[in-house]
Amino acid sequence: MNIRLTLRLLGALLIFLGGTLLVPAPFSLWFGDGALGALVLSALLSAITGAGLFFGFRSGNDLSLREGFAVVTLAWVFFSLFGALPFLLSGSIAHPVDAVFETMSGFTTTGATILTDIESLPQSILLWRALTHWLGGMGIIVLSLAILPMLGIGGMQLFKAEVPGPTADRLKPRIQDTAKLLWGVYVLLTMVETLLLMLGGMNLYEALCHAFATLATGGFSTRNASVGAFGSGYIDWVVTLFMFLAGVNFSLHYHALRGRWRDAWKNEELRCYLGITLGATLVLVLANQGRVYASLFENLRYSAFQAVSILTTTGFGTTDFEQWSPVAQLLLALLMFIGGCAGSTGGGIKVMRLLLLFRHAQVQLFRLIHPRAVRLVKFSGQPVNPEVMQSILGFFALYIGIFAIASAIMAATGLDLVSAAMSVAATLGNIGPGLGSVGPVDNYAHITAFGKLVLTLCMLLGRLEIFTVLVLVFPTFWRK
């Protein structure tokens, strides 16, 4: 394990973070919200610490998979610690644990919040809060691969360790080119949504914040009532569309933009994802019609928004779905575990993994009837590598195990069983709102400091897909 190289790369990332902390500064000047000093000081502290690590630890550029895992995990921890500084220095959040919880929730695109009055915070701080989503959505490391030539050597190790999904696919031979393409699509979709939201009546500031949160499938809003505060059907449908697009594998967006629509449509995960979205929306419409909403169009608007919001792990809200029927609430709870497509900004287990698990179960049943038959698990017509299936089975076992253990711990902190389980499901799946005392109109402020630390770890595990974090626990990881 090359500790010096790991610290050097973390230093470079902290320098980059210092630069991004200055992005909300012009808005602070424009609004005169008094947070400029906190942003500048936070940027300086991050940049100075990063420079100390970068120039203080000289080492070669031979980056192995071990350093890749360490850099990715520690980058999220460092970014959450230094990214919490604007909240603390501006007085927006008083307690360090709360500030780190909010920042980790931002960078991991979870959207869980401890804030009870969001609209009282300085606008530039809320912009920084949304920007943490946007940076974490496509990935800090992927962004760094695109803009920092220093990370070009051994970049695939970082890419594999951070990109969500069973496999990390290259679109170009050079990993830097792949990172640039992914971020190009990400920026393009963000710009288009920002423009459409402004056409719907949002100002530039609010349009940017909500576009950042949507494309990252994060869910932080500038309003206490989330997207529902705007009371606009047009805005609801625009956000629904872009939440759905954010849940699609971004490599498919690239193929579609190049006119290769058929290649994108051949992807079985995409078709399954679309089917789950339409099916969940239909069930919610049927469950709500006449009971919650009299108008079919209004019912479709709110049901589709909430189905897509939960499935893609965005977590935006336009209504209190805890007032819906038990069937609707159960469906939303199940959607929390599914998540978006592999290679998207969504969290959860991922549609591809669940699809392959189902196929694996089919093969096992077939072999019970025909023990001598040879039948392989296939995806989009191609056999799946047995190592990939083993990884998926291991991931699923760990995901359910962590969910069960963390739920028991949260129940021990004093939460009721529903709130304990849903708080873990919502943070491990990077969703945000859950059910019970952490429902769509509630927040996480009432949870104990220890409980928030547990949920913060769940966010990190969920965003980095468990293996990347847990591998650091094994002593053999640090040995030669």
C-alpha positions as CSV (number, residue, x, y, z in Angstrom):
1,M,0.0,0.0,0.0
2,N,1.6,3.3,-1.2
3,I,0.5,5.7,1.6
4,R,2.5,8.6,0.2
5,L,0.9,8.3,-3.2
6,T,-2.6,8.0,-1.7
7,L,-2.1,11.2,0.4
8,R,-0.6,13.0,-2.6
9,L,-3.7,12.3,-4.7
10,L,-6.0,13.2,-1.8
11,G,-4.1,16.5,-1.6
12,A,-4.8,17.2,-5.3
13,L,-8.5,16.5,-4.7
14,L,-8.6,18.9,-1.8
15,I,-7.1,21.6,-3.9
16,F,-9.8,21.0,-6.4
17,L,-12.4,21.1,-3.6
18,G,-11.0,24.5,-2.6
19,G,-11.7,25.8,-6.0
20,T,-15.3,24.5,-6.1
21,L,-16.0,26.1,-2.7
22,L,-15.6,29.5,-4.4
23,V,-18.3,28.7,-7.0
24,P,-21.2,30.0,-4.8
25,A,-19.1,33.2,-3.9
26,P,-20.5,35.4,-6.7
27,F,-24.1,34.4,-5.6
28,S,-23.2,35.4,-2.1
29,L,-22.1,38.8,-3.4
30,W,-25.2,39.2,-5.5
31,F,-27.6,38.2,-2.8
32,G,-25.6,39.9,0.0
33,D,-26.4,36.9,2.2
34,G,-23.3,37.4,4.5
35,A,-21.8,33.9,3.8
36,L,-18.9,35.1,1.5
37,G,-16.3,35.0,4.3
38,A,-17.3,31.5,5.3
39,L,-17.0,30.3,1.7
40,V,-13.6,31.9,1.1
41,L,-12.2,30.7,4.4
42,S,-13.4,27.2,3.8
43,A,-11.8,27.3,0.3
44,L,-8.5,28.5,1.7
45,L,-8.4,25.8,4.5
46,S,-9.2,23.1,1.9
47,A,-6.6,24.3,-0.6
48,I,-3.9,24.9,1.9
49,T,-4.4,21.4,3.5
50,G,-4.5,19.9,0.0
51,A,-1.3,21.7,-1.1
52,G,0.5,20.5,2.1
53,L,-0.4,16.9,1.2
54,F,0.3,17.2,-2.5
55,F,3.7,18.8,-2.2
56,G,4.7,17.1,1.1
57,F,4.3,13.5,-0.1
58,R,6.4,13.0,-3.3
59,S,5.9,9.5,-4.8
60,G,5.7,7.7,-8.2
61,N,2.5,7.5,-10.2
62,D,2.2,3.7,-10.2
63,L,-1.4,3.5,-8.9
64,S,-2.5,0.0,-8.0
65,L,-6.1,-1.1,-7.3
66,R,-5.3,-0.9,-3.5
67,E,-4.5,2.8,-3.8
68,G,-7.6,3.2,-6.0
69,F,-9.9,1.9,-3.3
70,A,-8.2,4.0,-0.6
71,V,-8.3,7.2,-2.6
72,V,-11.9,6.9,-3.5
73,T,-13.2,6.1,0.0
74,L,-11.0,8.6,1.7
75,A,-11.8,11.3,-0.9
76,W,-15.5,11.1,0.1
77,V,-14.6,11.3,3.8
78,F,-12.2,14.3,3.3
79,F,-14.7,16.0,1.0
80,S,-17.4,15.6,3.6
81,L,-15.2,17.0,6.4
82,F,-13.9,20.0,4.5
83,G,-17.2,20.5,2.6
84,A,-18.9,20.9,6.0
85,L,-16.9,24.0,6.8
86,P,-19.2,26.5,5.0
87,F,-22.2,25.2,7.1
88,L,-20.2,25.6,10.4
89,L,-18.4,28.8,9.6
90,S,-21.6,30.6,8.4
91,G,-23.5,29.4,11.4
92,S,-26.0,27.6,9.2
93,I,-25.4,24.3,11.1
94,A,-24.1,24.5,14.7
95,H,-23.1,20.9,15.5
96,P,-20.1,19.3,13.6
97,V,-21.9,15.9,13.4
98,D,-24.9,17.6,11.8
99,A,-22.7,19.4,9.4
100,V,-20.8,16.3,8.3
101,F,-24.1,14.4,8.0
102,E,-25.6,17.1,5.7
103,T,-22.4,17.2,3.6
104,M,-22.0,13.4,3.3
105,S,-25.7,13.4,2.4
106,G,-24.9,15.9,-0.4
107,F,-21.8,14.3,-1.8
108,T,-23.3,10.8,-1.8
109,T,-26.5,12.2,-3.4
110,T,-28.6,10.9,-0.5
111,G,-30.6,14.1,0.2
112,A,-31.3,13.3,3.9
113,T,-31.3,16.5,5.8
114,I,-31.2,17.7,9.4
115,L,-32.3,21.2,8.5
116,T,-35.7,22.2,9.9
117,D,-36.0,25.6,8.1
118,I,-34.1,25.4,4.8
119,E,-35.4,28.7,3.5
120,S,-33.7,30.6,6.4
121,L,-30.2,29.6,5.2
122,P,-28.1,32.0,3.0
123,Q,-28.7,31.4,-0.7
124,S,-25.1,30.8,-1.5
125,I,-24.9,28.1,1.3
126,L,-27.9,26.4,-0.3
127,L,-26.2,26.6,-3.7
128,W,-23.1,24.9,-2.2
129,R,-25.4,22.3,-0.7
130,A,-26.8,21.5,-4.1
131,L,-23.4,21.6,-5.7
132,T,-22.2,18.8,-3.4
133,H,-24.9,16.7,-5.0
134,W,-23.8,17.6,-8.5
135,L,-20.1,16.9,-7.8
136,G,-20.9,13.6,-6.1
137,G,-23.4,12.5,-8.7
138,M,-21.1,11.8,-11.6
139,G,-18.3,11.3,-9.1
140,I,-15.5,13.4,-7.7
141,I,-13.0,10.9,-9.0
142,V,-14.5,10.7,-12.5
143,L,-14.4,14.5,-12.7
144,S,-10.8,14.5,-11.5
145,L,-9.9,12.0,-14.2
146,A,-11.3,14.4,-16.7
147,I,-9.6,17.5,-15.6
148,L,-6.5,16.5,-13.7
149,P,-3.8,15.0,-16.0
150,M,-1.9,13.9,-13.0
151,L,-4.6,11.3,-12.3
152,G,-4.4,9.8,-15.8
153,I,-1.9,7.2,-14.9
154,G,-3.6,4.2,-13.3
155,G,-6.9,6.0,-13.6
156,M,-8.8,2.8,-14.3
157,Q,-8.2,1.7,-10.7
158,L,-10.0,4.8,-9.5
159,F,-12.7,4.4,-12.1
160,K,-13.5,0.8,-11.1
161,A,-13.5,1.7,-7.5
162,E,-16.0,4.5,-7.8
163,V,-18.4,4.1,-10.7
164,P,-21.7,2.5,-9.5
165,G,-22.7,-0.8,-10.9
166,P,-21.4,-4.4,-11.4
167,T,-19.0,-3.3,-14.1
168,A,-17.3,-0.1,-15.2
169,D,-17.5,0.3,-19.0
170,R,-15.1,2.3,-21.0
171,L,-16.5,4.4,-23.9
172,K,-13.0,5.3,-25.1
173,P,-9.7,3.5,-24.9
174,R,-8.2,6.1,-22.6
175,I,-10.0,6.4,-19.2
176,Q,-9.6,10.2,-19.3
177,D,-11.6,10.4,-22.5
178,T,-14.3,8.2,-21.0
179,A,-14.5,10.5,-18.0
180,K,-14.8,13.6,-20.2
181,L,-17.5,12.0,-22.3
182,L,-19.6,11.1,-19.2
183,W,-19.2,14.5,-17.7
184,G,-20.0,16.1,-21.1
185,V,-23.3,14.3,-21.2
186,Y,-23.9,15.2,-17.5
187,V,-23.2,18.9,-18.1
188,L,-25.4,19.0,-21.2
189,L,-28.4,17.5,-19.4
190,T,-27.9,19.9,-16.5
191,M,-27.9,22.9,-18.8
192,V,-31.0,21.7,-20.6
193,E,-32.9,21.1,-17.4
194,T,-31.8,24.5,-16.0
195,L,-33.2,26.3,-19.1
196,L,-36.5,24.4,-19.0
197,L,-37.0,25.1,-15.2
198,M,-36.3,28.8,-15.9
199,L,-39.0,28.7,-18.6
200,G,-41.3,27.4,-15.9
201,G,-40.8,30.4,-13.7
202,M,-37.7,29.6,-11.6
203,N,-34.9,32.1,-11.4
204,L,-31.4,31.1,-12.3
205,Y,-30.4,30.3,-8.7
206,E,-33.3,28.0,-8.0
207,A,-33.1,26.4,-11.4
208,L,-29.4,25.6,-11.0
209,C,-30.0,24.2,-7.5
210,H,-32.8,21.9,-8.6
211,A,-31.0,20.9,-11.8
212,F,-27.9,20.0,-9.8
213,A,-30.0,17.9,-7.4
214,T,-32.1,16.3,-10.1
215,L,-29.3,15.1,-12.4
216,A,-27.3,13.8,-9.4
217,T,-30.5,12.1,-8.1
218,G,-29.9,13.9,-4.9
219,G,-33.0,15.6,-3.7
220,F,-31.8,18.8,-1.9
221,S,-34.2,21.7,-2.6
222,T,-34.1,25.4,-1.8
223,R,-37.6,25.1,-0.3
224,N,-39.0,23.6,2.8
225,A,-41.7,21.9,0.9
226,S,-39.3,20.6,-1.8
227,V,-40.5,20.8,-5.4
228,G,-44.1,20.8,-4.2
229,A,-43.5,24.4,-3.0
230,F,-43.7,25.7,-6.6
231,G,-47.2,24.2,-7.2
232,S,-46.5,23.9,-10.9
233,G,-47.5,20.9,-13.0
234,Y,-45.0,22.0,-15.7
235,I,-42.1,22.0,-13.2
236,D,-43.2,18.6,-11.8
237,W,-43.2,17.0,-15.2
238,V,-39.8,18.5,-16.2
239,V,-38.2,17.3,-12.9
240,T,-39.9,13.8,-13.4
241,L,-38.4,13.5,-16.9
242,F,-34.9,14.4,-15.8
243,M,-35.0,12.3,-12.7
244,F,-35.9,9.4,-15.0
245,L,-33.0,10.3,-17.4
246,A,-30.6,10.5,-14.5
247,G,-31.5,7.0,-13.5
248,V,-30.4,5.7,-16.9
249,N,-26.8,4.5,-17.6
250,F,-25.0,7.6,-18.8
251,S,-23.2,5.6,-21.5
252,L,-26.6,4.9,-23.1
253,H,-27.2,8.7,-23.2
254,Y,-23.9,9.0,-25.0
255,H,-25.0,6.4,-27.6
256,A,-28.4,8.0,-28.0
257,L,-26.8,11.5,-28.6
258,R,-24.7,9.9,-31.3
259,G,-27.8,8.7,-33.0
260,R,-27.4,5.1,-31.9
261,W,-30.9,4.8,-30.4
262,R,-31.3,1.1,-31.4
263,D,-28.1,0.2,-29.5
264,A,-29.4,1.9,-26.4
265,W,-32.8,0.3,-26.7
266,K,-31.3,-3.2,-27.0
267,N,-30.0,-2.8,-23.4
268,E,-32.2,-5.1,-21.3
269,E,-31.6,-3.1,-18.1
270,L,-33.0,0.0,-19.7
271,R,-36.2,-1.8,-20.8
272,C,-36.6,-3.4,-17.4
273,Y,-36.1,0.1,-15.7
274,L,-38.7,1.6,-18.0
275,G,-41.1,-1.3,-17.2
276,I,-40.6,-0.9,-13.4
277,T,-41.2,2.8,-13.7
278,L,-44.5,2.5,-15.7
279,G,-45.7,-0.5,-13.6
280,A,-45.0,1.4,-10.3
281,T,-46.8,4.5,-11.6
282,L,-49.8,2.5,-12.7
283,V,-50.1,0.8,-9.3
284,L,-49.9,4.1,-7.5
285,V,-52.5,5.7,-9.8
286,L,-54.9,2.8,-9.1
287,A,-54.2,2.9,-5.4
288,N,-54.7,6.7,-5.2
289,Q,-57.6,7.2,-7.6
290,G,-60.7,8.3,-5.8
291,R,-59.1,7.9,-2.4
292,V,-56.5,10.6,-2.5
293,Y,-57.0,12.3,-5.8
294,A,-60.3,12.9,-7.7
295,S,-58.7,14.1,-10.9
296,L,-56.9,11.4,-13.0
297,F,-54.5,14.0,-14.4
298,E,-53.6,15.2,-10.9
299,N,-53.3,11.6,-9.7
300,L,-50.9,10.7,-12.6
301,R,-48.8,13.8,-12.0
302,Y,-48.2,13.1,-8.3
303,S,-48.0,9.3,-8.6
304,A,-45.5,9.4,-11.5
305,F,-43.3,12.0,-9.8
306,Q,-43.1,10.1,-6.5
307,A,-42.5,6.7,-8.3
308,V,-39.7,8.1,-10.3
309,S,-38.3,10.1,-7.4
310,I,-38.0,7.0,-5.1
311,L,-37.0,4.6,-7.8
312,T,-34.1,6.8,-9.0
313,T,-33.3,7.5,-5.3
314,T,-33.7,11.3,-5.9
315,G,-36.0,11.9,-3.0
316,F,-37.7,15.0,-4.2
317,G,-41.3,15.4,-2.9
318,T,-44.4,17.1,-4.1
319,T,-46.8,15.4,-1.6
320,D,-46.9,13.6,1.7
321,F,-47.0,10.0,0.5
322,E,-47.4,8.8,4.1
323,Q,-51.0,9.9,3.7
324,W,-51.4,7.4,0.8
325,S,-52.8,3.9,1.2
326,P,-50.6,1.1,2.8
327,V,-50.3,-0.6,-0.6
328,A,-48.8,2.6,-2.1
329,Q,-46.4,3.1,0.8
330,L,-45.3,-0.6,0.6
331,L,-44.6,-0.2,-3.1
332,L,-42.5,3.0,-2.5
333,A,-40.6,1.1,0.3
334,L,-39.8,-1.7,-2.2
335,L,-38.7,0.8,-4.9
336,M,-36.2,2.2,-2.3
337,F,-34.2,-1.1,-2.6
338,I,-34.2,-1.2,-6.4
339,G,-32.6,2.1,-7.4
340,G,-31.6,3.2,-11.0
341,C,-29.5,1.6,-13.7
342,A,-25.9,0.7,-13.3
343,G,-23.7,3.5,-14.5
344,S,-26.3,6.1,-13.5
345,T,-26.2,8.6,-10.7
346,G,-28.9,6.7,-8.8
347,G,-28.3,4.6,-5.7
348,G,-29.9,1.4,-4.5
349,I,-29.1,-2.2,-5.5
350,K,-29.5,-1.3,-9.2
351,V,-31.8,-2.8,-11.8
352,M,-29.1,-4.8,-13.5
353,R,-28.1,-6.6,-10.3
354,L,-31.8,-7.5,-9.5
355,L,-32.4,-8.6,-13.1
356,L,-29.3,-10.9,-13.1
357,L,-30.3,-12.3,-9.7
358,F,-33.7,-13.2,-11.1
359,R,-32.0,-14.8,-14.1
360,H,-29.6,-16.7,-11.8
361,A,-32.6,-18.0,-9.8
362,Q,-34.3,-19.1,-13.0
363,V,-31.1,-21.0,-14.0
364,Q,-30.9,-22.8,-10.6
365,L,-34.6,-23.9,-10.9
366,F,-34.0,-25.1,-14.4
367,R,-31.0,-27.2,-13.2
368,L,-33.1,-28.8,-10.5
369,I,-35.3,-30.2,-13.3
370,H,-32.5,-30.8,-15.8
371,P,-29.4,-31.5,-13.7
372,R,-27.2,-32.3,-16.7
373,A,-28.2,-29.3,-18.8
374,V,-25.8,-26.4,-19.4
375,R,-27.6,-23.1,-19.1
376,L,-25.9,-19.8,-18.6
377,V,-27.1,-16.5,-17.2
378,K,-27.3,-14.0,-20.1
379,F,-27.7,-10.2,-20.3
380,S,-28.7,-8.6,-23.6
381,G,-28.0,-11.9,-25.3
382,Q,-24.5,-12.2,-24.0
383,P,-23.3,-14.7,-21.3
384,V,-22.5,-13.1,-18.0
385,N,-19.0,-13.7,-16.6
386,P,-19.3,-16.1,-13.5
387,E,-17.1,-13.7,-11.6
388,V,-19.6,-10.9,-12.1
389,M,-22.4,-13.1,-10.8
390,Q,-20.3,-14.0,-7.8
391,S,-19.8,-10.3,-7.2
392,I,-23.5,-9.6,-7.5
393,L,-24.4,-12.4,-5.1
394,G,-21.8,-11.1,-2.6
395,F,-23.0,-7.5,-2.9
396,F,-26.7,-8.5,-2.4
397,A,-25.8,-10.6,0.7
398,L,-23.8,-7.7,2.2
399,Y,-26.5,-5.1,1.3
400,I,-29.2,-7.1,3.1
401,G,-26.8,-7.9,6.0
402,I,-25.8,-4.2,6.5
403,F,-29.5,-3.2,6.3
404,A,-30.5,-5.6,9.0
405,I,-27.5,-4.8,11.4
406,A,-27.8,-1.0,10.9
407,S,-31.6,-1.2,11.4
408,A,-31.1,-3.0,14.7
409,I,-28.6,-0.3,15.8
410,M,-30.9,2.5,14.9
411,A,-33.7,0.8,16.8
412,A,-31.4,0.6,19.8
413,T,-31.0,4.4,19.6
414,G,-34.7,4.8,20.4
415,L,-36.4,4.9,17.0
416,D,-39.5,2.8,16.3
417,L,-39.1,-0.2,14.0
418,V,-40.5,1.5,10.9
419,S,-38.4,4.6,11.4
420,A,-35.3,2.6,12.2
421,A,-35.6,0.3,9.1
422,M,-36.6,3.1,6.7
423,S,-33.9,5.5,7.9
424,V,-31.3,2.8,7.0
425,A,-33.1,1.9,3.7
426,A,-33.2,5.6,2.8
427,T,-29.5,6.3,3.6
428,L,-28.0,3.0,2.4
429,G,-29.9,3.4,-0.9
430,N,-29.0,7.1,-1.1
431,I,-32.7,8.2,-1.2
432,G,-33.3,10.7,1.6
433,P,-36.9,10.5,2.8
434,G,-38.2,7.3,4.2
435,L,-41.3,6.4,6.3
436,G,-42.2,7.0,9.9
437,S,-40.3,9.8,11.7
438,V,-38.0,10.3,8.6
439,G,-40.9,10.6,6.2
440,P,-41.3,13.1,3.3
441,V,-42.4,16.0,5.6
442,D,-39.9,15.1,8.4
443,N,-36.2,15.2,8.7
444,Y,-33.3,13.6,10.5
445,A,-32.7,16.3,13.1
446,H,-34.2,14.3,16.0
447,I,-31.9,11.3,15.6
448,T,-29.0,11.1,18.1
449,A,-25.5,12.0,17.2
450,F,-24.4,8.4,17.3
451,G,-27.4,7.5,15.0
452,K,-26.4,10.1,12.6
453,L,-22.9,8.8,12.4
454,V,-24.3,5.3,11.7
455,L,-26.4,6.7,8.9
456,T,-23.5,8.7,7.6
457,L,-21.6,5.5,7.2
458,C,-24.6,3.9,5.5
459,M,-24.6,6.7,3.0
460,L,-20.9,6.2,2.2
461,L,-21.3,2.4,1.9
462,G,-24.3,2.9,-0.4
463,R,-22.7,5.4,-2.7
464,L,-19.4,3.5,-3.1
465,E,-21.3,0.1,-3.4
466,I,-20.1,-1.4,-0.1
467,F,-17.0,-3.4,-1.4
468,T,-14.9,-0.2,-2.0
469,V,-15.3,0.8,1.7
470,L,-15.3,-2.6,3.4
471,V,-12.1,-3.8,1.7
472,L,-10.2,-1.1,3.7
473,V,-11.2,-2.9,6.9
474,F,-9.2,-6.1,6.2
475,P,-5.6,-6.0,7.6
476,T,-4.3,-7.7,4.5
477,F,-5.3,-4.7,2.5
478,W,-2.6,-2.6,4.1
479,R,0.2,-5.2,4.0
480,K,2.7,-5.7,1.2
